[in-house]
């Protein structure tokens, strides 16, 4: 009986591995996604030629501010244009204000120091994510833009995945690995990101079909087979039929408005970067009615300075909203 209990987790892992192996064997029979990935990697190599920071550390010093953000007229520079255009077809939509790019230009010294950390092979992935991105307004919130930069300058090391959300990484780990064997508490966002990434890559390299795949192709596989609950699959399905790319869902539009609200609160120093992340994760985990209450509370916090009479009668706007039909932020 005791031996049988010990063997149960082993059998579960074997069944799960066999299931993933079968899904991998059936994935992308038309080769369409593979061609898209090869095209994306080709573009990434062109980007790296234009910004050879890994091969030539001194080239960071020569980074032109206009490559980050142009002035008169205002326009996003080539560096950040590539990052957004490269990741959009992969389904990783992030909603970033152009102020982030402007801030990077204004604080180009800080940005160059962050780039030095990104390309430093002696730094662990956790250290790169936990670097002081918050010094530049907008870069330290959920660090998704920072993770894009880290991936682009470390993809050849095969130790990083182009998955920008810790919650999505956790979702994938729970689908492909025995969750009971995975650590659940971390000292930092970067350590959590590094740990889940390592677990997924360990699973990838343990299967004969996936071990030779590029990490970008593996990430596409995960997103298509196990789509996170707050996103929709993009690209092509398993039968090779084309789906709409870059389709923004109602969920994503709501998140865009919520992120703007959090950004405004942080800008006014009413929440910290850590509180930004906590509220964002809370919003993702909650149902619609609970989200409405959370939004209402944060808007009350945003408007605290504008209220002059705390004893005035409560009106309808002072009450948490009750959702009857779908509301926009």
C-alpha positions as MATLAB code, in Angstrom:
seq = 'XXXXXXXXXXXXXXXXXXXXXXXXXXXXXXXXXXXXXXXXXXXXXXXXXXXXXXXXXXXXXXXXXXXXXXXXXXXXXXXXXXXXXXXXXXXXXXXXXXXXXXXXXXXXXXXXXXXXXXXXXXXXXXXXXXXXXXXXXXXXXXXXXXXXXXXXXXXXXXXXXXXXXXXXXXXXXXXXXXXXXXXXXXXXXXXXXXXXXXXXXXXXXXXXXXXXXXXXXXXXXXXXXXXXXXXXXXXXXXXXXXXXXXXXXXXXXXXXXXXXXXXXXXXXXXXXXXXXXXXXXXXXXXXXXXXXXXXXXXXXXXXXXXXXXXXXXXXXXXXXXXXXXXXXX';
ca = [
       0.000    0.000    0.000;
       2.786    2.433    0.927;
       4.655    1.638   -2.293;
       1.483    2.228   -4.298;
       1.072    5.675   -2.740;
       4.667    6.537   -3.598;
       4.178    5.431   -7.190;
       1.054    7.552   -7.797;
       2.949   10.846   -8.454;
       5.370    8.994  -10.742;
       2.518    7.530  -12.786;
       0.799   10.934  -12.976;
       3.985   12.546  -14.277;
       4.420    9.780  -16.865;
       0.840   10.166  -18.091;
       1.219   13.934  -18.262;
       4.493   13.637  -20.207;
       2.902   11.212  -22.645;
      -0.019   13.600  -23.137;
       2.309   16.533  -23.825;
       4.375   14.366  -26.176;
       1.241   13.498  -28.150;
       0.200   17.146  -28.345;
       3.691   18.123  -29.496;
       3.655   15.455  -32.203;
       0.334   16.789  -33.507;
       1.316   20.452  -33.279;
       1.714   22.635  -36.387;
       1.386   19.886  -38.994;
       1.199   22.499  -41.762;
       4.463   24.118  -40.626;
       2.868   27.561  -40.723;
       3.802   28.484  -37.156;
       7.358   27.222  -37.731;
       7.700   29.550  -40.732;
       6.363   32.468  -38.660;
       8.857   31.700  -35.906;
      11.745   31.502  -38.395;
      10.721   34.887  -39.822;
      10.535   36.385  -36.329;
      13.983   35.039  -35.436;
      15.355   36.509  -38.659;
      13.994   39.924  -37.671;
      15.446   39.513  -34.207;
      18.886   38.841  -35.681;
      18.588   42.046  -37.745;
      17.704   43.943  -34.578;
      20.757   42.530  -32.839;
      22.976   43.665  -35.720;
      21.633   47.199  -35.346;
      22.110   47.082  -31.567;
      25.141   44.787  -31.001;
      25.267   45.322  -27.250;
      26.053   41.670  -26.471;
      28.951   41.439  -28.907;
      30.242   44.949  -28.236;
      29.516   46.279  -24.764;
      30.966   49.684  -25.662;
      28.263   50.156  -28.296;
      25.831   50.818  -25.459;
      27.667   54.093  -24.814;
      27.014   55.110  -28.431;
      23.246   54.537  -28.232;
      21.590   57.533  -29.901;
      18.717   59.000  -27.809;
      16.667   59.261  -31.028;
      16.768   55.466  -31.263;
      14.642   55.439  -28.100;
      12.347   58.409  -28.700;
      12.449   61.222  -31.258;
      11.482   64.815  -30.532;
       9.942   67.440  -32.804;
       7.744   65.743  -33.800;
       7.343   63.144  -31.064;
       7.842   59.622  -32.365;
       8.828   56.287  -30.860;
      12.397   55.424  -31.823;
      13.626   52.417  -33.778;
      14.669   50.456  -30.690;
      11.222   50.380  -29.097;
       9.402   50.224  -32.437;
      11.090   46.896  -33.072;
      10.171   45.516  -29.660;
       6.485   46.295  -30.126;
       6.316   45.120  -33.747;
       8.283   41.944  -33.001;
       6.106   40.786  -30.119;
       2.656   41.715  -31.479;
       2.430   38.798  -33.966;
       3.393   36.466  -31.128;
       0.251   37.460  -29.248;
       2.073   39.281  -26.429;
       0.183   42.561  -26.378;
       1.234   45.118  -23.808;
      -0.299   48.534  -23.417;
       2.516   51.001  -22.934;
       2.234   54.776  -22.909;
       4.686   56.618  -25.143;
       5.777   58.388  -21.952;
       7.772   55.243  -21.105;
       9.876   55.665  -24.225;
      10.225   59.390  -23.604;
      11.366   58.664  -20.043;
      13.980   56.216  -21.328;
      15.364   58.982  -23.532;
      15.353   61.523  -20.718;
      17.088   59.027  -18.406;
      19.311   57.469  -21.028;
      22.142   57.076  -18.503;
      19.956   54.871  -16.293;
      18.696   53.008  -19.350;
      22.246   52.265  -20.503;
      23.090   50.876  -17.070;
      20.065   48.574  -17.295;
      21.197   47.417  -20.744;
      24.613   46.556  -19.301;
      22.886   44.338  -16.746;
      20.738   42.739  -19.459;
      23.732   41.663  -21.562;
      25.953   40.624  -18.631;
      26.380   36.836  -18.919;
      27.434   36.722  -15.251;
      24.009   37.907  -14.128;
      21.254   35.377  -13.501;
      17.863   35.816  -15.176;
      16.354   36.795  -11.813;
      18.934   39.553  -11.380;
      18.131   40.957  -14.808;
      14.392   41.055  -14.108;
      14.942   42.478  -10.610;
      17.288   45.211  -11.871;
      16.071   48.737  -10.928;
      13.790   49.220  -13.954;
      11.525   51.317  -11.731;
      14.067   54.150  -11.960;
      12.495   54.874  -15.350;
       8.805   55.705  -15.028;
       6.658   52.976  -16.580;
       9.393   50.354  -16.906;
       9.157   48.997  -13.368;
       5.428   48.294  -13.133;
       4.872   44.726  -14.334;
       8.263   44.683  -16.103;
       6.791   43.210  -19.270;
       8.680   45.666  -21.451;
      11.837   44.902  -19.463;
      11.289   41.179  -20.082;
      10.986   41.856  -23.815;
      14.374   43.548  -23.767;
      15.888   40.731  -21.700;
      14.610   38.072  -24.101;
      15.857   39.873  -27.206;
      19.402   40.153  -25.857;
      19.534   36.655  -24.319;
      17.515   34.446  -26.670;
      20.569   32.573  -27.968;
      21.435   31.416  -24.440;
      18.285   29.226  -24.517;
      17.644   30.027  -20.840;
      14.815   32.506  -21.330;
      11.323   32.191  -22.817;
       9.433   35.005  -24.601;
       6.626   34.752  -22.045;
       6.221   38.094  -20.339;
       3.773   37.345  -17.525;
       4.697   35.491  -14.344;
       1.072   34.445  -14.061;
       1.175   32.904  -17.548;
       4.367   31.049  -16.671;
       2.680   29.707  -13.541;
      -0.318   28.644  -15.631;
       1.877   26.713  -18.074;
       3.840   25.055  -15.272;
       0.603   23.876  -13.660;
      -0.449   22.332  -16.966;
       2.749   20.506  -17.884;
       4.377   19.761  -14.500;
       3.216   18.173  -11.267;
       2.281   21.333   -9.348;
       3.017   19.740   -5.961;
       6.716   19.592   -6.826;
       6.969   23.264   -7.767;
       8.031   25.953   -5.332;
       5.236   28.406   -4.501;
       6.926   31.286   -2.652;
       9.669   33.558   -3.933;
      11.685   36.456   -2.630;
      11.206   38.582   -5.748;
       9.425   38.865   -9.078;
      12.650   37.953  -10.854;
      13.237   34.810   -8.810;
       9.708   33.637   -9.530;
      10.192   34.356  -13.240;
      13.510   32.504  -13.330;
      12.156   29.492  -11.439;
       9.078   28.972  -13.617;
      11.141   29.510  -16.763;
      13.643   26.865  -15.647;
      10.838   24.398  -14.839;
       9.277   24.817  -18.284;
      12.615   24.488  -20.074;
      13.368   21.366  -18.041;
      10.068   19.902  -19.245;
      10.818   20.957  -22.821;
      14.231   19.313  -22.806;
      12.883   16.090  -21.293;
      10.716   15.284  -24.333;
      12.217   13.931  -27.530;
       9.926   16.010  -29.766;
      10.367   19.376  -28.051;
      13.993   19.263  -26.886;
      15.268   20.439  -30.276;
      12.723   23.228  -30.624;
      13.688   26.861  -30.367;
      12.364   28.427  -27.155;
      10.187   30.798  -29.174;
       8.553   27.854  -30.978;
       8.023   26.102  -27.642;
       6.377   29.242  -26.234;
       4.028   29.330  -29.228;
       3.200   25.678  -28.578;
       2.325   26.393  -24.943;
       0.144   29.368  -25.866;
      -1.786   27.386  -28.473;
      -2.240   24.164  -26.497;
      -2.718   25.690  -23.028;
      -3.946   29.279  -23.634;
      -3.974   31.324  -20.401;
      -7.494   32.233  -19.230;
      -6.957   35.968  -19.818;
      -5.785   35.655  -23.424;
      -6.917   34.242  -26.730;
      -4.877   32.081  -29.115;
      -3.391   33.826  -32.138;
      -1.716   32.709  -35.336;
      -2.803   29.341  -36.720;
      -4.646   26.443  -35.147;
      -3.576   22.805  -35.357;
      -5.426   22.266  -38.625;
      -3.488   25.116  -40.203;
      -6.485   27.435  -40.473;
      -5.560   31.075  -40.083;
      -6.898   32.957  -37.101;
      -7.050   36.681  -36.603;
      -3.745   38.024  -35.359;
      -3.491   40.867  -32.840;
      -7.204   40.607  -32.059;
      -7.752   42.641  -28.908;
     -10.377   41.054  -26.667;
     -12.816   42.784  -24.285;
     -10.710   41.337  -21.471;
      -7.600   43.036  -22.842;
      -9.411   46.337  -23.340;
     -10.595   46.246  -19.724;
      -7.059   45.477  -18.587;
      -5.745   48.395  -20.641;
      -8.040   50.762  -18.772;
      -7.137   49.207  -15.427;
      -3.396   49.516  -16.130;
      -3.901   53.201  -17.001;
      -5.681   53.694  -13.669;
      -2.822   52.011  -11.785;
      -0.271   54.052  -13.740;
      -2.004   57.290  -12.766;
      -2.081   56.236   -9.104;
       1.622   55.406   -9.181;
       2.383   58.661  -10.977;
       0.679   60.544   -8.134;
       2.632   58.434   -5.583;
      -0.562   56.930   -4.174;
       0.593   53.355   -4.732;
       4.047   51.771   -4.903;
       5.424   49.571   -7.673;
       4.760   46.512   -5.511;
       1.148   47.603   -4.953;
       0.837   48.125   -8.722;
       1.792   44.474   -9.327;
      -0.406   43.170   -6.496;
      -3.480   45.030   -7.777;
      -2.829   43.899  -11.334;
      -2.630   40.237  -10.299;
      -5.712   40.668   -8.098;
      -7.658   42.092  -11.053;
      -6.702   39.130  -13.267;
      -7.814   36.609  -10.641;
     -11.173   38.243   -9.853;
     -14.583   37.969  -11.481;
     -16.226   40.967  -13.179;
     -18.281   42.168  -10.209;
     -15.297   41.951   -7.885;
     -13.220   43.855  -10.437;
     -15.803   46.642  -10.466;
     -15.470   47.011   -6.697;
     -11.666   47.028   -6.952;
     -11.784   49.703   -9.668;
     -14.209   51.769   -7.600;
     -11.905   51.633   -4.562;
      -8.878   52.659   -6.593;
     -10.771   55.526   -8.209;
     -11.796   56.680   -4.724;
      -8.102   56.654   -3.810;
      -7.262   58.575   -6.976;
      -9.817   61.270   -6.113;
      -9.059   61.586   -2.388;
      -7.362   64.969   -2.742;
     -10.292   66.439   -4.665;
     -12.842   65.740   -1.903;
     -13.165   68.719    0.424;
     -16.069   67.714    2.700;
     -15.780   64.220    4.097;
     -19.091   64.691    5.974;
     -21.136   65.483    2.880;
     -24.025   63.103    2.112;
     -23.093   60.012    0.122;
     -24.397   60.020   -3.424;
     -24.597   57.341   -6.063;
     -20.970   57.894   -7.139;
     -19.831   57.119   -3.570;
     -21.257   53.595   -3.744;
     -19.501   50.571   -5.296;
     -20.967   49.979   -8.776;
     -23.383   47.163   -9.469;
     -22.775   45.662  -12.883;
     -25.884   45.067  -14.980;
     -24.394   45.211  -18.442;
     -20.752   45.164  -19.485;
     -19.072   48.385  -18.377;
     -15.966   50.048  -19.743;
     -13.314   51.635  -17.567;
];
